[in-house]
Amino acid sequence: MNDYTLAPGAPRPRRLRRSAAVRRLVREHRLNPADLVLPMFVKESLHEPAELQSMPGVHQHTLDSLVEAAVAAADAGVGGLMLFGIPAERDEIGSQGWAPDGILNRAIAAVRAAVGERTVVMADLCLDEFTSHGHCGVLDAVGAVDNDATLDAYTRMALAQAEAGAEVLGLSGMMDGQVAAVRHALDTAGRTDVIVLAYAAKYSSAFYGPFREAVESPLQGDRRTYQQDPANGREALRELDLDLAEGADIVMVKPGLPYLDVLADVAAASPVPVWSYQISGEYAMIEFAARAGAIDRMPAILESLLSFKRAGADAILTYWAAEVAVELGAAR
């Protein structure tokens, strides 16, 4: 039997955990629907929404169903919508990415018209959804990604997406100089109002698997020559410094949960907002674990999102954004 007792006046941190009301009052980090961004997929050839097998609850949308889901997310208070397009036809250079009538640009215009300024309409600016080879850039004669030729394609996409109504452009390709190239193109065209979201630290990750189904990626091989090595942490801060110098308005760390240390380092160093992306594999792990009865689904979702806030994320891209926004609204 332990006869030890705390001395009078000894610290008792449990006082601040004694009830739900006290815990709520002293909570250090909180989730808000406005902190959440919903990634959404629109597929040109669809006639009705198609649920993804590897991401239960996530759909490839038709243009009509995308608009309907976007309005529902805006109604729930979601902070933003990140749109990805899957064209009916792909080519070597990804030309549907900047075609005015391309599926992504039509989707941007339709969603922006439907939601107005109730939420922020964003577009993924990368070639991987549009190229026949699945890489994030244009290939050279030997099949390697040509960094500088890709920048020209990115500037075309940027101007097309801005014209369609995108307020934030998500530069996810990890090409050297992409932020400077896009910022210069936008400013030269008089679009100084468009926000550049730089994927400053985007790692070559095994957790992207379900996303490849979502965009029907034809990629053979990998993206290790342009996405970061998972073994490197300091490199993310170098990428951050470069993107800031080139004019990034917001920076991103991707993936999320396996890179919370990188997120914390970037958040501590960045003078601009820092976001993170809870990617498809992270989503799938929780969904399938919950379906197997291994975890309690919604508490696990909320705990995972709080970990991003604790690490320093100002906003989080998550496929649960609309559902969690409703959940948070109901809890108030």
N, C-alpha and C positions, 0 to 999 in steps of 0.2 A: 504494500500500500504506500502510495506517495503522499507524504504529509507536507510537501512544499506548497506554499501559497505565495502569491505575489505580494510584495510589500505595499503599504499604502502609498498612493501616488505613482505607482509603476505604470508604464505605458500600457494601454489596453486598446489596440486598434479595432478590436471587435465592436467597440461602442458604435462605430460608424457603419456597422453591418447589421445592426440589431433588427431592422425592419425594412420592408420594401420601400417605404416612404423615405427613410433615412438614406438608404442606398441610392435611391434616385436623386436625392438632394445633393449628395457629395460626389456624384459620378463625374469622372474626369473627361470622358469622351462620349459623344452621343451621335446616333445616326439620324439623319434628316432626309426626307425624300429629295430635297434639293441637292443633296450631295451625290445622288445616284444618276448614272448615265446608262441607258438601255441600248446595247448593240442589237441591230435588227437586220435581217437578210431579206432582200427582194430578188426573186428569180423571174426572168423575163418570160420563160416558156410555160410557167405554171398557169393552171386554170382554177386551182383552189389551193389553200395553204397545205403544206406538207410538213408533218412533224418529223424531227430528226431522230433516228434510232439511238444515236450515241449521246443525245442531249434531250432527254424527255422534257416536254413542256416548251421547247424552243422550236420555232417553225421557220421554214422558208416561206415567204409571203408572196402573194400576188400583189400587184400595185394597189388594188382596192383593199385587200386585207391588211396591207402595211399601213395604209392611211387610217383604217379603223383602229388598229392596235396602237398607232402613234397617238391618236386622239385620246384613247383610254389611258395611256401612260401620262399624257399631259394632264388629264383630269385628275389623276392620282397624285400629281405634284412632282413627278420625276423631273430632275434638273436638265436632262438633255437626252438626245437620241443620236446614236452613231449608226449611220446607214452604210451597208455593204451591198454591192450589186453582183448578180450572177447573170451574165449576158447569154443570149441564145447562141451566139457565135463568138469564137475567140480567134485571135490571130497572133502572129509572132511578136508584134509590137504593142499589143493591147489597145488598139485604136478605139475600141468601144468605151474606154475609160474617159476620153475627152469628146466623144461624139455628142453633140447637143441632144440628139434623140436617143442616146444610150440609156439603158435601164436605170443606172444609178442617178444620172442627171435628171431624168424624168421623175424618179422617186423623190429626189431632193425638192424639186419644185412642187410636187403634189403634197408632200408632207408639210412643207413650209406654208403653203396656202391653207392647209387644214388646221394647223396649230398656231399659226401666227407667231406671236412672241410669248406665248404661254410656257414654252420650253425652248431649249436651244437646239437647233437642227445642225448636225455635224455630218461630215462625210469622210470615209476612209479614203486616203489618197495614196494608193499603191497599185501596182500593175498586176499583182498575183492573181486577182479574180478575173482578169481580162486577157492574159496571155495564154497561148496554146501550150506553152511549156511549164506554166505555173510558177515561174520565178517572179520576183518583185521588180525586175528590171529588164531592159533590152539586152539581148545576148549578142556577143561579138562573133567573129568568124570561127572561133574555136569552141563556142558554146559557153563561155564564161560571161557573167553579168558585166556589162560595160557601164561603169559608174557614171561617166559624164554624158553619155548618150541617154542614159536613163533620166538624168536631170532635165533634159529637154522635154521628155514625155511628162514628167511631173509638173512642169510649168504649164503645159497644155491642160493637164487635168485640173490644176488649181484654178485656172481662169474659167474653165467650163463649170466647175463646181460652184465657184463664186457667182457666176452668171445665173446659175440655176437657183441660187438662194441659200447656199450653205453659209452658216455664220462661223463655223470652226472647221478647219481642214486638219485631219489627223494624218500627219506624215509618218507612216509606219514602215517605210521601206528600208531604213537604215543605210541609205546611200550617203557617202561623204559629201558635204556641201548642200544637202537637200533643203535645209531651212533657208540658207542664203539665197538659193536659186528661186525658191517659191516666193519668198518675201520680196525679192527684187521684181519678179514678174507681176505680183499683185500691186505693188506700189507704183510701178511704171504704168500699169493699166488704170491707175486711180482708185484701186480697191484697198486703200489703207485701212479700211474698216474691218477687213476679214482677219480673223484670229488664226494664228498658226500654233497648232498643238504638235510639239515635237516628241516623237517617241525616242527620247534621249537614250534610254537604256532598254533595249529590246533584245532579249536573249534567245539563242537557238535552243529551244526547249522541247522535251518529250511530251509536254502537256498540251500541245496544240492539236493533237490528233482529231478530236471531234470537230474542230473548226474546219479541218480539211474536208470533212463530209459536208459541212454547212455551205461552203463555197464551191464544192465539187472540184477540188483542186486536182489538176492533172500532173502535179509536180513529181518528177523523178529525181532522186537524189536528195539533197538537203540545202539549207541556206547558211551554212556555217561560214562562208566567206564574207558575209555581210552582217549577219546577226551576231551578237556577242557570245563569247565563250562563257558557259555557266560557271567556270572556275574563277572568273575575274570579277572582282569587286571595285577596285580603284579605277579601272577602266571606265566605269559608269560615270565617275566624276569628271573625267576628261571629256567624255561625250557631252555631259551637261554643260561644261564650260564652253565648248565649241558651239553648241546650239544656242546658248544665251548670247554669245558674241554675234551670232548670225541673225538674231532677232526673234527667237522663240518667245511667244507670249505665255505659254503653258508647257510644262514638260511631263513626260509619262515614263513610268517604270512598268515593264511587262515581261514575264508574267507577274502574278501577285504573291500568293502565299509562299512559294519557295524562295522569294526574293525580298522578304520584308526587311532584311538587313540592308540591302541596297536601297530600298525605298526610304528607310530611316536616314541613311547617309545623304541621299539626294535631297530629302526634305530639309535636313539641317543646313545644307549648303545653298539651297536655291532661293533667290529673291523673288521668283515668280511662282504662281500656283503649281503644285505637284499633284498629279493624278496617278492612279494605278489601275490595272486591268485584271480583274478576276477572270481568268481565261477559261476556255471550254473544258479543258481537262480537270480544272479545279471544280467547276460546276458539276461535271459528270461524276466525279468521285463522291461528292456529297449526295447527289441524287440517287446513285446506285447503292451507296451504303445505307441510305434511309430506306430504300425499297427492300433491302435485305434485312431490315430490322436492326441494323448494327448501331444506328444513331437516331436521335430525335431530330427530325428534319429541320423545322423552322428555328429552334434554338441553335442548331449547328450553323445554319445560314447566317443568322444574326451575329453569332460569335465570330464567324470568319470575317464578316464585314467590319466588325469593330476592331479586328486586328489591323486592318488597313488604316483606320483612323488613328489608332494608337501609334502606329509606325510613322504617321505624319502625312497621310494622303488627305488632300483637300476635297477630292472627289474620287469616286470609284466607278469604273465601268463594270457592270455585272448583269448577267442574263436574268437575274432575279429582281432587277430594279423596279419594275412595275408592281410585282407581287409584294415586295418588301415595302414599297411606298404605301400600298393599301394596308398592309399589316401595321405599319407605324401609325397611320392615320386612325386605325381602329383602336390602337392602344392609348390614344390620347383621351 
